[in-house]
Amino acid sequence: MDPTKTETDGAKGTPLSTESKVLETGAAAGQNFGPVKSICAHLNAFHVYASDPARCVEANHYCSHLNEDVRQCLIYDTPAPNARLIGVEYMISAGLFKTLDADERKLWHSHVFEVKSGMLIMPGPNGLPTGIWEAAETKEMEQVVGLYGKTYHFWQVDRGDKLPLGGPELMMSFTQEEQQPGLKELIGERDTRFGVDSQQKKEKRGYIEEPEIHTGIRSTISQALGGDMY
């Protein structure tokens, strides 16, 4: 999935007609699109299926803030203009997470490993010096490390589906590098495409304090084996 691609492969259907393109251009010129314009961050990481920890998928998050405690993200398979919308993620502060009941907590995950390992990145704009962008990215990670996420995917692109088939799939975050064979290679391939070094990011984020991970969230490994929650 080349981040410079202008189209996404694999969706079933016919190309846009001239009429649809004209209507699309007119709508774009005349409508506000306020909720979409509030998107302020592009984050890239990998999500793992809660129902099958052997499967994972790359996820491009486009996130906006509702307030200081709540964020909401649209998730696409690539950063291309006509990428497939594959899911959504909500992120909340630790304070709000502590108000959730035990059953609800099982649907949420921590971002600590994603941040501290360098897996979670904020792809930078072309032409901006790397050092300047990484400083902004690291400040963003200082906030994300303490947030809890609830994610559902509707389009299982990793199995080659041409349409969003079946019910929604609850997704989780990785909690350790050994959680899935080949994860290191997946991250390396992603890094190459985006021109980043997640190991370097791990070192730069070393100073970020790891927050307490509150009890009740799902551990994809232990749940697959019939074990306990964190």
C-alpha positions in Angstrom: 0.0 0.0 0.0 2.0 2.9 -1.3 1.1 6.1 0.5 1.6 8.0 -2.8 -1.1 5.9 -4.6 -4.1 7.8 -6.0 -6.5 4.9 -5.9 -7.3 1.9 -3.9 -7.4 -1.6 -5.4 -10.0 -4.3 -4.6 -13.3 -2.5 -4.4 -16.1 -4.2 -6.4 -17.9 -1.8 -8.8 -17.6 0.2 -12.0 -15.4 3.4 -12.4 -17.0 6.7 -11.7 -19.1 8.1 -14.6 -18.6 11.6 -15.9 -22.0 12.6 -14.4 -20.9 11.4 -11.0 -17.6 13.2 -11.2 -19.5 16.5 -12.2 -21.9 16.1 -9.3 -19.0 15.3 -6.9 -17.1 18.4 -8.0 -20.3 20.6 -7.6 -21.0 19.2 -4.1 -17.4 19.8 -3.0 -17.5 23.4 -4.2 -20.8 24.2 -2.5 -21.0 22.2 0.7 -19.3 22.8 4.0 -18.2 19.3 5.1 -17.7 20.6 8.7 -17.2 17.3 10.6 -14.6 16.1 8.1 -12.7 19.5 8.1 -12.3 19.1 11.8 -9.9 16.2 11.3 -6.5 17.3 12.7 -4.3 14.2 12.8 -3.4 11.2 10.6 -2.1 8.3 12.6 -0.9 5.0 11.2 -0.7 1.7 13.1 -1.8 -2.0 13.0 -5.0 -3.4 14.5 -5.4 -7.0 15.5 -8.8 -8.9 15.3 -10.2 -9.6 18.8 -11.9 -12.7 17.4 -8.7 -14.0 15.7 -5.4 -12.6 17.1 -3.5 -14.3 14.2 -4.9 -11.6 11.9 -4.0 -7.9 11.7 -4.5 -5.1 9.3 -2.8 -1.7 8.7 -5.0 1.2 9.7 -4.8 4.9 8.7 -6.7 6.9 11.3 -8.0 10.4 10.5 -8.9 11.9 13.9 -10.7 14.9 15.3 -11.2 16.1 18.9 -14.7 16.4 20.3 -13.2 17.8 23.5 -10.1 17.2 25.7 -11.3 13.8 26.7 -12.9 12.3 23.5 -11.5 11.9 20.0 -13.1 10.1 17.0 -11.3 8.7 14.0 -12.2 7.5 10.6 -10.1 4.5 9.6 -9.0 3.9 6.0 -6.9 1.1 4.4 -4.5 3.6 2.7 -4.0 7.4 2.7 -5.0 7.5 -1.0 -7.8 10.0 -2.0 -10.3 7.2 -2.7 -9.1 4.8 0.0 -11.7 2.4 1.5 -13.3 3.4 4.8 -12.8 0.3 6.8 -13.7 1.3 10.4 -14.0 3.8 13.2 -12.2 4.3 16.5 -13.1 6.3 19.5 -10.4 7.4 22.0 -11.1 8.5 25.5 -9.1 9.7 28.5 -8.2 7.5 31.5 -10.6 9.6 33.6 -13.6 8.7 31.3 -12.4 5.0 31.0 -12.6 4.7 34.8 -16.3 5.5 34.7 -17.1 2.5 32.4 -18.6 -0.7 33.8 -16.7 -4.0 33.6 -18.4 -5.3 30.5 -17.8 -2.1 28.6 -14.1 -2.0 29.5 -13.6 -5.3 27.7 -14.2 -3.5 24.4 -11.4 -1.0 24.9 -7.6 -1.2 24.4 -4.5 0.7 25.6 -2.2 2.6 23.3 0.9 2.3 25.5 2.8 -0.3 23.5 1.9 1.3 20.2 3.4 4.6 21.3 6.4 3.3 23.2 7.4 0.8 20.6 7.3 3.3 17.8 4.6 1.3 16.0 2.2 4.3 16.0 3.3 7.0 13.7 2.0 10.3 12.5 3.0 10.5 8.8 4.5 13.9 8.0 3.9 16.3 5.1 6.3 16.3 2.1 8.9 19.0 2.3 8.9 19.6 6.0 12.2 18.9 7.7 12.1 15.5 9.5 13.3 16.9 12.9 10.6 19.6 13.0 7.8 17.1 12.2 9.1 14.4 14.6 9.0 17.0 17.5 5.3 17.6 16.7 4.7 13.9 16.4 6.3 13.1 19.7 4.2 15.8 21.5 1.1 14.1 20.0 2.3 10.7 21.4 2.6 12.2 24.9 -1.2 12.6 24.7 -2.2 9.4 22.9 -0.2 7.1 25.2 -2.8 7.7 28.0 -5.9 7.2 25.9 -8.1 4.2 25.5 -9.5 3.1 22.2 -12.6 1.3 21.1 -12.4 0.2 17.4 -14.7 -1.6 15.0 -13.8 -2.6 11.4 -16.5 -3.1 8.9 -14.5 -4.1 5.8 -12.1 -7.0 6.1 -9.6 -5.9 3.4 -6.9 -8.3 4.7 -8.9 -11.3 3.5 -9.5 -9.7 0.1 -13.2 -8.8 0.5 -14.5 -6.7 -2.4 -17.2 -5.2 -0.3 -17.8 -4.6 3.5 -19.2 -8.0 4.2 -20.5 -9.5 7.4 -20.9 -7.9 10.8 -18.5 -5.4 12.5 -15.3 -6.8 13.9 -14.0 -5.6 17.3 -10.3 -4.7 16.9 -7.5 -4.4 19.5 -4.0 -3.0 19.7 -0.8 -4.9 20.0 0.6 -5.2 23.4 4.0 -6.8 22.7 6.2 -7.4 19.6 6.1 -11.2 20.0 2.3 -11.2 19.8 2.2 -12.1 16.2 4.8 -13.8 13.9 6.0 -11.4 11.2 4.9 -8.2 13.0 8.4 -6.8 12.9 8.6 -7.3 9.2 5.1 -5.7 8.6 6.3 -2.6 10.6 9.5 -2.5 8.6 7.7 -2.6 5.3 5.3 0.2 6.5 8.3 2.2 7.6 9.9 2.0 4.2 6.8 3.2 2.5 6.4 6.2 4.7 10.1 6.9 5.0 10.3 6.5 8.8 12.2 4.5 11.3 10.0 3.1 14.2 13.1 2.0 16.1 14.4 5.5 16.1 11.0 6.8 17.2 11.0 4.2 20.1 14.3 5.8 21.3 13.0 9.3 21.0 9.9 8.4 23.0 11.9 6.8 25.8 11.2 9.7 28.1 7.4 9.4 27.7 6.2 8.0 31.0 4.1 4.9 30.7 0.7 5.5 32.4 -1.0 2.9 34.6 -3.1 0.6 32.4 -6.4 0.3 34.3 -7.9 -3.1 34.8 -10.6 -4.5 32.6 -9.3 -3.9 29.1 -9.1 -6.9 26.8 -5.7 -8.6 26.2 -5.9 -10.2 22.8 -3.4 -12.9 23.8 -5.0 -13.9 27.1 -8.6 -13.8 25.7 -7.6 -16.0 22.7 -6.4 -18.5 25.3 -9.4 -18.1 27.5 -7.5 -16.1 30.1 -8.1 -13.0 32.1 -8.4 -9.3 31.3 -5.7 -6.9 32.3 
